[in-house]
Amino acid sequence: MDRRRFLKTAGGLVGVAGVSGCLRRLGFETQSAWRDPPLVEDRPDGVYHPAIVEGMGMYETTTIDGIGVALMHSFPHRFWRVTGTNKTKVVVSSDDSLHLMASAWDAESGTVLPTAVSVDVRNEEGRVSTTNLWSMLSPNMGFHYGDNVALSGSGEYEATVRIAPVQAARTRPFKGRFTEMRTAQFQFTFEPAETYDLPIRRLSKKAGTRGTVDLMQMDGVPAPVAPPKEQLPGRLLGEASADDALFYVTLVTDEQRFSGTDSPYLVVSPRTPYNRVLLPGMSLSMAVERDGQTVMGTGLDGTLDPDLGYYYGTTVDRVERGDTVTIKIETPPQLSRHDGYETAFMDMSAVHFSV
């Protein structure tokens, strides 16, 4: 069944004419918007303004055992899955009803949680859809979880969102936290007109240029951003870019909350350019060079902290003034990408800093 027939049969008179009119005013037909909306030609190798930006609607937010959870919806739309260093384009299926999204965070500190999120959707007739949501990056939402989901038409649904235990290391303030599965229940009404009447912005003049749109402001949902460099602890060793991802590296010598010891501690805080969006899902290593010799090498631990959010770090007992610290990106961010991010953060060369 194609998208137009789905719209007509799933919800009856659900405002399809209004949706079609909106899309045609933007310069494309209804069906093309679902299946393959405009994509910038000659996209730059980095973060760029996409051709269109889809709106987002909020179903509900809740708090379960200290974890905030939000359930959101938007148009079904394409994205790119990332596995290792490979990308796979996911196109909209004729069965897809909406793009279902979730966010999860520590309710006390507002720290966004990088973890695994799944959702089970049911109506009064039973299970409709079960999916593991992809960790994603989008221009207007930043880091979140989402996937295109097929429903059985307009009506009432119950969504069970499961937040898995956080696998990242934790600094002292978070010790013992986020170690158990949390489950949040949501009741929502799927009205095709409500979702498909969400605004679509066409970025005619900016499309394809370097940069991105502002992050959406969602009531009660913290922004998934890293702190400005001025708020990073320790001494800033410098900043560098790897395939458009911005890395800040600091050396902390006076705070035990990171390692629980007096040893120096290296903080590596990567983020997207422009909006400082967190970049979890990487595998990083570091090496310390002195007088042309490597004196230390180790992996970096993905770590969660209430002030830094998600970052990468390790203790560095053997570091001196004049040393060179090299951060190697073993695996790029294992995050699915919406238009505007799919050409960035993939071929990431090592970055270097002087102590």
N, C-alpha and C positions, 0 to 999 in steps of 0.2 A: 504494500500500500504506500503511495507516495505521500509527501507531506500535506498537500492540499486536501487529499481525501481523508487523511488522518484528522486534520483540523475540523472538517465538516462532520465526520462521524463520531469523533470523540466527545465533542462538547455541544453539538447542535449549533444554534445560532450564538456563537461565542465572539462575535466581533471580528471575524476574519476580514470582512471588507475594510474595517478600520485599520487593521494590521497591514493589509495589502496597500492601502492608500499611503500609510506612513512609509513603508519600504519603497514604494514607487517614487515618492517625493525625494527620497535619498538616492534614487537612480538605479535601483535594481528590483527584480521581481521577487515575489514572496518565496518561491521554491528555491531560488538561488541563494537567498539569505540563509536558509537552513542548511543546504547541502554544501555549498562552496561559496561563501561570501567573498567580496573583493579582497585580493591579497596584493600587497605592494610588489611591483616588479622591481628588479635590480635592488633587492634589499641590502642594506649595509651589513658588514660583519660586526654587529654590535647591537645594542639596544636602540630601537627606532620607534617612531610613531606609526602605529598600524593604520590601515585604511579606515577601519571602523572600530568603535568601542561600544560594546554591548552594556546595557544597564543591568542592574542587579536588584532583586527584591528580597526582603527579609521575611522569613516565615516566623521565627521565634528564637529567643535566647533563653538559656536556663543555666543553673549552677548545680552541679552534682559533686558533693564531697570536696568542695574547694576548687573545682575545675569548671570554668565557664565554657559553654558550648553554644554555638550559633548554627542555625540551619537556614540556608539561603537558596535562591533559585534564579535562573537566567535562561536565555535562549539556549537550545542545543547548539554547540559550536565546535569547530575543529580545534585540535590541539596536537602537540607533538610529544610523544612519549620518549623518554631518554633511558637507555639501558647501556651502562658503561660509557663508551664514547660514540654510540650510535643513536640516531633519532629515527622515529617512526611516526609518520603522519597519521592521525586518527580523524577520519571524516565522519560527518553526521550521517547516521543511518535513518532510513525512512521510519523506523520504529521509535526513534528517540523522541521523548516528550518534552524534556527540559534538561538543563544542566544543573544538577543538584550539588550544592557546595556546603562545606562545614568549616568552622574554625574552632580551635580549642586553646585555652589559656589558663594560667594560674590566676584565680579570682583575686587573690590578695595583692600580688605584685603587677599583674597585667602581662606577665611574661608569656609569649606565645609558645606553645608546646610543639616540638617536632617529634612526631610519633606515627603510628599506623592508625588509620581511621577507616572503619567500615560502616555501612548503613544497610539496614534491612527495612524494606518498605512493604506494608500490607494495607489492604482494604478489607471490607467486611467479608469478602469472599476468600481471603487468605493471602499468602505471600505473592507479591507482584514482582519485586526486584531485590536482589542482594548483590552488593558490589563492594569491593575494596576501593575506596576513593584514592585517586592519585594525588600525591603531593605536587602542587602546581605553583607556577608563577604567572601572573597576569598584570598588565599595565595598571589597571585601576584598583585591583584587589591585593596585589602583591602575593605573598606566600599564603596559600590556603590549600584545602583539599576539595577535590571535585571530580565529577564524571558525568557523561551523558547517560540519562536513565530513561527506560521505557516504562510508561504507566499504562493502565488499562482504560484511560479516558478521564474525563472530569469527575470530581467527586471527593469524598473524604478519605484521607490516608493517615496511617500511623507510621512514623519513621523511628526506628531504633538505631541510634548512633553509638557505636562502641569506640572508646578511646583506649588504645592499648597502652601498657606500661611504657614509659619513656626509656629508651635504651641508651641514651647519652649519659656521659658522666655528669655529675652535679657538684657544684661548689658547696661549701659548708652550709649556707642558708637553706639549701634544697636537699640536704641529706635525708634520706628516708621518704622523700616525697615522690609521687607519681609512679609508684611501684606496682599498682594493681589496676586491673581493667575497670574502667568506669563506663556506665551505660546511661544514656540520656534518651528520654522518650519525647517525641514531638507529635502533635496532631496538626495536620495542615489540610487545607482544601486546595486541590489543584484545579484552577480555572484557566484553561488555555488563554483566554483573553487577557487575564491578569499578567501572565508571564509574557505573552507575545506582544502586549502593548507596552512593555518596558521600553524606555528610550534607546535609540540607536544613534550614536554620533558618528558622522562621517568627517574624517579629518582631511579634507581635500587638499588644503595648502600645506599642512604639516606631514601628511602621509609620506613615509619613507625617509624623513629627515631624522638625524640623530636626536635622541631625547625620548621623553615619554610623558604621559598625562599624569596629573596629580592622583594620589591615592584617594579612594572614596572614604568619606567620614561616616562610620557606622556607629550609631548610638550603642554604648555599652560594649563594643568590640574593640580591643586594643589594636593599634596599627602594628603590623609585623615587621618592625624596623630595628636596625642596630643603632646604638647611641652615636651621637656626633663624636668626632675624634677628641674634642675638648673634654668629654666625659669619660674617656677610657682611662683606666688606672695605670699607674707606673709612668715610665719615661718612654715617650714616643720615639721609636727607632726610625720611622718613616712611613711612607705610603707608596704603593705601586699598583699597577693595573695588569691584569692577565685576562686577555680576551674580553675586555670591558668590565670585568669584575674588579672592584676596588678593594685592596687589602690594606688594613692598618695593622701595624705590629708594635706592641709595647713590651717593655721589660719591667716586671713588678718585683720589687725587692723588700717591701715593707707591709705586705698583707698576707696573713696566713689563711685567709678564707679559701684560697685557690688550692693549695697543696697540703695545708695543715702543717707545713714545716717553714723554716726560715730560708729555704733555698730560693734563689731567683726563679721567677715563673714567667714564661713567654705567653703572651696573649696575641692570637691572630684573629682579627675581626674582619671577615670579608662581607661585602654587601654590594647590592646593585648600585650603579651610578644613578644620580639624580634623586632617587627616593630612599636610599639607604635600606632597601628591603633585605631581610635576612637571607642567607644562602646556606641552608643545611644540606646534608646529603653528599658532602665531598669527602674524599680521602686525601689527607695531607701528610707530608713528612717534612722534617727539617734537618738541616746539617749546619754545624758551626765550623768555620774555617779560620785558621790562625797561621800566619806566615806560610800560606800555601798548603797547609796540611789540614785534613779533616780531623777534628778532635772530638766531635760528637755527632751522632746521627740517631734519630728516633722518629716514630710516628707521632702525630698530634691527635689528641683526644677531642672528639666533638663533645662539647660541654654546655651545660645549661646553668645560667646565673641570673638572679633577679634584676641585676643592674645592666648586664651585658647582653642578655638574651642568649641566643645560641652563638657560640664561638668555638675556636679550636685552640688547645693549649697543652703545655707540658712544662715540667720543671727542667731547668738548665743549670746544673751545678758547675759546668765547665764553660763559663762565658766571661770574657774580659773585654775591656775597652780596646777598640781596634779590630775585634773579630768581625767576620762577615757571617750573617745568618741568611741561609737560603731556604726558602719555602717552596717545596715542589708539590704541584697538584697531581697526585697519582690518578685520581678519578674526578671528573667535573661534577657539578651538582646534579644529583639524580632526581631532578625535578622536571615534571612535564611542563611544557611551555605553551602559553597562548601567543597569538600574533603579537609581535613586538619584542619577544624574548627568544624566539627559536633560533636566531642566528648568533646569539651571544653565549659566553660561558661554556664553550665546548673544547676548543683547541687552546688550552691554557698552559702557557710556558711558565717556568719557575720565576720567582721574584726574589730579589736580593736586598738586604738591609745591613747597614753598618752599626755596630754597637758603640 
